[in-house]
């Protein structure tokens, strides 16, 4: 068995079902696996770091750790402390409970962890399972189980720069051998976030960020369109946010 060093993390927390799926698949790739994940859900943290808080580390098994910080903290802690003598060859982040498509990429802790790996020139892959598009109410991780091993085998054979993240989203379709498509990041016509005002028992206002199903953005070649058509979406993304189309008009 290969001794490729693999780091596994997520943003749903150390006890999330998606990370268990990813661990099981990774064991078929390598015997050298380290798991570092947040002790609780950290969805929506993007690439946030704990600059104003200490980070507590808890060892809960052999090479299995939970921390009090963010998904990005997990990767930084691995690279700069726990695995500093031999950094990981591969970072796997996920499997996220819910899609990371289009605008989601800007907020996702799953993506943020993988992006931190790319900044350090470590091959990094973010994986997410879409819910409630094709089969509402389905335990969509059943779809992940059908296609995760084969998809990982495929992308790990690809030749691409280490500073690129592959953002993989699985449709909620429980079938073997779903086809994949390489896609570009889409953009929804209307953002999916809501901001609700509520009143606490003491009569004080507070606000709750939520989500609603956003329509539109189903343009050919995008991740949104790909998932809608029932394919696995593989989107190459990176930490360079330069708007080259605008820059080229000014040079």
Order of alpha helices (4+ residues) and beta strands (2+ residues): beta-alpha-beta-beta-beta-alpha-beta-alpha-beta-alpha-beta-beta-beta-beta-alpha-beta-alpha
